[in-house]
Amino acid sequence: MSGIPVGAFIATATAPNQIGPLARRAEDLGYSEVWVAEDYFCYGGFTGAALALGATSQVKVGLGVAASVVRHPAVTAMEIATLALAHPGRFLPGVGHGVPFWTDQMGVTAKSPLTALTECVNSIRGLLAGDTIDAEGKQFAFHAVSLAHRPETEVPILTGVLGPKSLKLSGKIADGTVMSVLCGTKYLDFATEHITAGMNEGGRKDHLIPTFALFSINKDGKTAKAAVRQQVALYLSAVGPHNALTAPFGYNDQLRELLERGGADLLAREMPDEWVNELAVAGDPDEVTERIERLLAAGATSVVLSPVDGDAAAQQLQFCADTVFPALSR
């Protein structure tokens, strides 16, 4: 298995029957991680992870992330235990607050997302350790719940969160935090500060920080950056002008002005080139190498590349492995 801390993300627009082949291709190319997601209502996160795990033999497979409130934590723990037992040491499950739009659609949005996430992570950890839980929480109830099958080794539990309170909580109770796409180096500095504070409070020493990135590579750097520009704009439009990801860069006032004038389309045309350079991994091989190295230096434990051209994902991952991995391994 490759020691290069670069992963491949399988977008939720990917047809389920292509998850296994793409995961296997990423492993063959030397990617050290493969990540799936759970964007409602696309492919299922745990079934997607199962397909990726079943198609590979060594690579770690992460789920980044399932909403804490969509399944009862006992059911989530059962799913984690099943995959962790079948594929020891290879599954990296993540849970988060959930996107409010989707949780609202299902009527499951938590009154206190921090409370829900705390109860979820702590109960999953207890059940995986063999505990029987009998408790009435503010979000979840457990009446003598235990797992019939549990992993023989400890399974890292990650979260996927953005804001300062949630980042501190993740450092306190979780084994890692999945960084969203649009995560730049200045946001990583901000995030790791809050995560570290939580780790100190919780007496924890190690924390995984897999960092997702919108990705495009081409021999011509301008072509690669043009390809990723619309996706950067769409994500910026989705998170809005008051988001934690771009605040550390000082982009939010200009982001608000551009969105008010014309939405994502105008944003794609007029946002400064610096935003693409800082918020994505895009360019020629040298630029991609430099960008990955900067994210790793800022605290990412791995950089997980999400090709913006889904139809050419395998080719993009191949070109990156051929041209960037040799430079990263020096």
C-alpha positions as CSV (number, residue, x, y, z in Angstrom):
1,M,0.0,0.0,0.0
2,S,1.2,3.5,-0.9
3,G,2.6,5.6,1.9
4,I,1.6,8.8,0.0
5,P,-1.0,10.7,2.0
6,V,-3.3,11.3,-0.9
7,G,-6.8,9.8,-1.2
8,A,-9.4,9.6,-3.9
9,F,-13.0,10.7,-3.4
10,I,-15.8,8.9,-5.2
11,A,-18.5,11.5,-5.8
12,T,-22.1,10.7,-5.0
13,A,-23.1,11.3,-8.6
14,T,-21.1,8.1,-9.4
15,A,-23.3,5.2,-10.4
16,P,-23.3,2.6,-7.6
17,N,-22.0,-0.1,-10.0
18,Q,-18.9,2.0,-10.6
19,I,-17.9,2.5,-6.9
20,G,-16.1,-0.8,-6.7
21,P,-14.1,-0.5,-10.0
22,L,-13.1,3.1,-9.2
23,A,-12.0,2.2,-5.7
24,R,-10.0,-0.7,-7.1
25,R,-8.4,1.6,-9.7
26,A,-7.4,4.1,-7.0
27,E,-5.8,1.4,-4.9
28,D,-3.9,0.1,-7.9
29,L,-2.6,3.6,-8.7
30,G,-1.2,4.0,-5.2
31,Y,-3.8,6.1,-3.4
32,S,-3.7,5.4,0.3
33,E,-7.3,6.2,1.0
34,V,-10.7,6.0,-0.8
35,W,-13.6,8.0,0.5
36,V,-17.3,7.8,-0.1
37,A,-20.0,10.1,1.1
38,E,-23.6,10.1,2.0
39,D,-25.3,13.0,0.2
40,Y,-29.0,12.4,0.5
41,F,-30.5,11.0,-1.7
42,C,-27.7,9.5,-3.8
43,Y,-25.9,6.3,-3.0
44,G,-25.9,5.0,0.6
45,G,-22.8,5.8,2.6
46,F,-22.4,2.5,4.3
47,T,-23.3,0.5,1.2
48,G,-21.0,2.6,-0.8
49,A,-18.2,1.9,1.7
50,A,-19.0,-1.8,1.6
51,L,-18.7,-1.8,-2.2
52,A,-15.3,0.0,-2.0
53,L,-14.0,-2.2,0.7
54,G,-15.1,-5.4,-1.1
55,A,-13.3,-4.3,-4.3
56,T,-10.0,-3.5,-2.6
57,S,-7.6,-5.3,-0.3
58,Q,-5.4,-2.8,1.5
59,V,-6.5,0.8,1.0
60,K,-8.3,2.5,3.9
61,V,-11.9,3.4,3.0
62,G,-13.6,6.4,4.7
63,L,-17.2,7.5,4.9
64,G,-17.3,11.3,5.1
65,V,-19.9,11.7,6.5
66,A,-23.3,10.3,7.5
67,A,-25.7,12.6,9.4
68,S,-25.9,11.8,13.1
69,V,-29.7,12.1,13.2
70,V,-30.6,10.0,10.1
71,R,-30.0,6.7,11.8
72,H,-30.2,5.8,15.5
73,P,-26.6,5.6,16.8
74,A,-27.2,1.9,17.7
75,V,-27.9,1.2,14.0
76,T,-24.9,3.3,12.9
77,A,-22.8,1.3,15.4
78,M,-24.1,-1.9,14.0
79,E,-23.2,-0.9,10.4
80,I,-19.7,0.2,11.5
81,A,-19.1,-3.0,13.4
82,T,-20.2,-5.1,10.4
83,L,-17.7,-3.4,8.0
84,A,-14.9,-3.2,10.6
85,L,-15.2,-6.9,11.3
86,A,-15.3,-7.8,7.6
87,H,-12.4,-5.5,6.8
88,P,-10.2,-5.1,9.9
89,G,-8.3,-1.9,10.2
90,R,-9.5,-0.4,7.0
91,F,-12.8,1.4,7.7
92,L,-12.8,5.1,8.7
93,P,-16.5,6.0,9.5
94,G,-17.5,9.6,9.9
95,V,-20.6,11.3,11.3
96,G,-21.7,14.9,11.3
97,H,-24.5,17.3,12.0
98,G,-26.1,16.8,8.5
99,V,-26.9,19.4,5.9
100,P,-30.0,21.2,7.3
101,F,-31.8,21.2,3.9
102,W,-31.7,17.4,3.8
103,T,-32.4,16.8,7.5
104,D,-35.3,19.2,7.2
105,Q,-36.7,17.2,4.3
106,M,-36.8,14.2,6.5
107,G,-38.0,16.0,9.6
108,V,-35.0,14.9,11.7
109,T,-33.0,18.1,12.2
110,A,-31.7,18.2,15.8
111,K,-32.7,21.0,18.2
112,S,-29.2,20.9,19.5
113,P,-26.7,19.6,16.8
114,L,-23.9,19.6,19.3
115,T,-25.8,17.5,21.8
116,A,-27.0,15.1,19.1
117,L,-23.4,14.6,17.8
118,T,-22.0,14.1,21.3
119,E,-24.6,11.5,22.1
120,C,-24.1,9.8,18.8
121,V,-20.2,9.6,18.9
122,N,-20.1,8.6,22.6
123,S,-22.7,5.9,22.2
124,I,-21.2,4.4,19.0
125,R,-17.8,4.3,20.8
126,G,-19.4,2.5,23.8
127,L,-21.3,0.0,21.7
128,L,-18.2,-0.8,19.6
129,A,-16.3,-1.4,22.9
130,G,-18.8,-3.9,24.1
131,D,-20.9,-1.8,26.4
132,T,-24.6,-2.3,27.0
133,I,-26.2,1.1,27.0
134,D,-29.4,1.9,28.9
135,A,-29.8,5.7,28.8
136,E,-32.3,8.4,28.0
137,G,-30.5,11.2,26.3
138,K,-31.8,14.5,25.0
139,Q,-31.7,13.3,21.4
140,F,-31.5,9.5,21.6
141,A,-32.8,6.8,23.9
142,F,-31.2,3.4,24.5
143,H,-33.0,0.6,26.3
144,A,-30.4,-2.2,27.1
145,V,-28.8,-2.0,23.7
146,S,-25.7,-4.0,22.9
147,L,-24.1,-5.3,19.7
148,A,-24.0,-9.0,18.9
149,H,-20.9,-8.5,16.8
150,R,-18.2,-6.0,17.6
151,P,-14.8,-5.3,16.2
152,E,-11.8,-6.9,17.7
153,T,-9.7,-3.7,17.4
154,E,-10.7,-0.1,18.0
155,V,-12.3,1.7,15.1
156,P,-11.5,5.4,14.7
157,I,-14.7,7.6,14.8
158,L,-14.4,10.8,12.8
159,T,-16.8,13.8,12.5
160,G,-17.4,16.2,9.7
161,V,-18.0,19.7,11.1
162,L,-17.1,23.3,10.3
163,G,-17.7,25.8,13.1
164,P,-15.5,26.6,16.1
165,K,-17.7,24.9,18.7
166,S,-18.1,21.8,16.6
167,L,-14.4,21.6,15.8
168,K,-13.5,21.9,19.5
169,L,-16.1,19.1,20.3
170,S,-14.6,16.9,17.6
171,G,-11.2,17.3,19.1
172,K,-12.6,16.4,22.5
173,I,-14.6,13.3,21.6
174,A,-13.5,12.1,18.1
175,D,-10.5,10.4,16.5
176,G,-10.5,12.7,13.5
177,T,-12.3,15.5,11.6
178,V,-13.1,15.4,7.9
179,M,-12.4,18.7,6.3
180,S,-14.9,19.8,3.6
181,V,-14.1,20.8,0.1
182,L,-13.1,24.5,-0.1
183,C,-10.8,23.9,2.9
184,G,-7.8,26.1,2.3
185,T,-4.6,26.5,4.4
186,K,-5.9,29.4,6.4
187,Y,-9.1,27.5,7.3
188,L,-6.9,24.5,8.3
189,D,-5.0,26.8,10.7
190,F,-8.3,28.0,12.2
191,A,-9.7,24.4,12.4
192,T,-6.6,22.8,13.9
193,E,-6.5,25.5,16.6
194,H,-10.0,24.6,17.8
195,I,-9.5,20.9,17.4
196,T,-6.3,21.1,19.4
197,A,-8.1,22.9,22.2
198,G,-10.7,20.1,22.3
199,M,-8.0,17.4,22.3
200,N,-6.4,19.1,25.3
201,E,-9.7,19.2,27.1
202,G,-10.5,15.6,26.3
203,G,-7.0,14.3,27.0
204,R,-6.6,13.0,23.4
205,K,-3.3,12.9,21.6
206,D,-3.9,11.8,18.0
207,H,-6.4,13.2,15.4
208,L,-6.9,12.4,11.8
209,I,-7.6,15.4,9.4
210,P,-8.4,14.0,6.0
211,T,-9.0,17.1,3.8
212,F,-11.3,16.9,0.8
213,A,-10.5,19.1,-2.3
214,L,-12.1,19.8,-5.6
215,F,-9.6,18.6,-8.1
216,S,-8.5,19.1,-11.7
217,I,-5.2,18.4,-13.3
218,N,-4.0,19.1,-16.8
219,K,-0.6,19.6,-18.6
220,D,-1.9,23.2,-19.1
221,G,-2.6,24.7,-15.6
222,K,-5.1,27.3,-17.0
223,T,-7.2,24.6,-18.5
224,A,-7.3,22.7,-15.2
225,K,-8.3,25.8,-13.2
226,A,-11.0,26.7,-15.7
227,A,-12.4,23.2,-15.3
228,V,-12.8,23.5,-11.5
229,R,-14.0,27.1,-11.4
230,Q,-17.7,26.4,-11.9
231,Q,-17.7,23.8,-9.1
232,V,-15.9,26.2,-6.7
233,A,-18.6,28.8,-7.4
234,L,-21.4,26.3,-6.9
235,Y,-20.1,25.2,-3.5
236,L,-19.5,28.8,-2.5
237,S,-23.0,29.7,-3.5
238,A,-24.3,26.7,-1.4
239,V,-22.4,27.6,1.7
240,G,-23.2,31.3,1.4
241,P,-21.3,34.5,2.3
242,H,-21.3,33.8,6.1
243,N,-19.4,30.5,6.0
244,A,-16.5,29.5,8.2
245,L,-14.4,28.1,5.3
246,T,-13.7,31.4,3.5
247,A,-13.9,33.7,6.5
248,P,-10.2,33.2,7.5
249,F,-9.2,34.3,4.0
250,G,-11.3,37.5,4.2
251,Y,-13.4,36.6,1.2
252,N,-16.8,36.8,2.7
253,D,-17.7,40.5,2.0
254,Q,-16.8,40.2,-1.7
255,L,-18.5,36.8,-1.8
256,R,-21.7,38.3,-0.5
257,E,-21.5,41.2,-3.1
258,L,-20.9,38.8,-6.0
259,L,-23.8,36.5,-4.9
260,E,-26.2,39.4,-4.5
261,R,-25.3,40.7,-8.0
262,G,-25.7,37.4,-9.9
263,G,-25.5,34.2,-8.0
264,A,-23.2,31.2,-8.8
265,D,-23.0,32.0,-12.6
266,L,-21.7,35.5,-12.0
267,L,-19.5,34.3,-9.2
268,A,-17.8,31.7,-11.5
269,R,-17.1,34.5,-14.0
270,E,-15.9,37.2,-11.7
271,M,-14.4,35.7,-8.6
272,P,-10.6,36.3,-8.3
273,D,-8.3,33.6,-9.5
274,E,-6.8,33.5,-6.0
275,W,-10.0,31.9,-4.8
276,V,-9.6,28.9,-7.1
277,N,-5.9,28.7,-6.2
278,E,-6.6,28.7,-2.5
279,L,-9.9,26.7,-2.3
280,A,-9.2,23.9,-4.8
281,V,-6.4,21.6,-5.9
282,A,-6.1,22.5,-9.6
283,G,-3.4,23.2,-12.1
284,D,-0.5,21.5,-13.9
285,P,1.4,18.7,-12.1
286,D,3.8,21.1,-10.4
287,E,1.0,23.3,-9.1
288,V,-1.0,20.3,-7.9
289,T,2.1,19.0,-6.1
290,E,2.7,22.3,-4.4
291,R,-0.9,22.7,-3.4
292,I,-1.0,19.2,-1.8
293,E,2.2,19.9,0.0
294,R,0.8,23.2,1.4
295,L,-2.3,21.5,2.7
296,L,-0.2,18.7,4.4
297,A,2.1,21.3,5.9
298,A,-1.0,23.2,7.3
299,G,-2.2,20.1,9.2
300,A,-4.0,17.8,6.8
301,T,-3.1,14.1,7.5
302,S,-4.2,13.3,4.0
303,V,-5.5,15.2,0.9
304,V,-8.5,13.6,-0.7
305,L,-8.9,14.5,-4.3
306,S,-12.4,14.9,-5.7
307,P,-12.3,15.1,-9.5
308,V,-14.7,17.7,-10.8
309,D,-15.1,15.9,-14.1
310,G,-16.9,12.7,-13.0
311,D,-16.7,11.1,-16.5
312,A,-12.9,11.5,-16.5
313,A,-12.3,10.7,-12.8
314,A,-10.2,7.6,-13.5
315,Q,-8.1,9.4,-16.1
316,Q,-7.6,12.4,-13.7
317,L,-6.5,10.1,-10.9
318,Q,-4.2,8.2,-13.3
319,F,-2.5,11.4,-14.5
320,C,-2.0,12.6,-10.9
321,A,-0.5,9.3,-9.8
322,D,1.9,9.4,-12.8
323,T,3.0,13.0,-12.5
324,V,2.5,14.1,-8.9
325,F,3.2,11.0,-6.8
326,P,6.8,10.8,-7.8
327,A,7.4,14.3,-6.6
328,L,5.5,13.8,-3.4
329,S,7.5,10.7,-2.5
330,R,10.9,12.4,-2.9
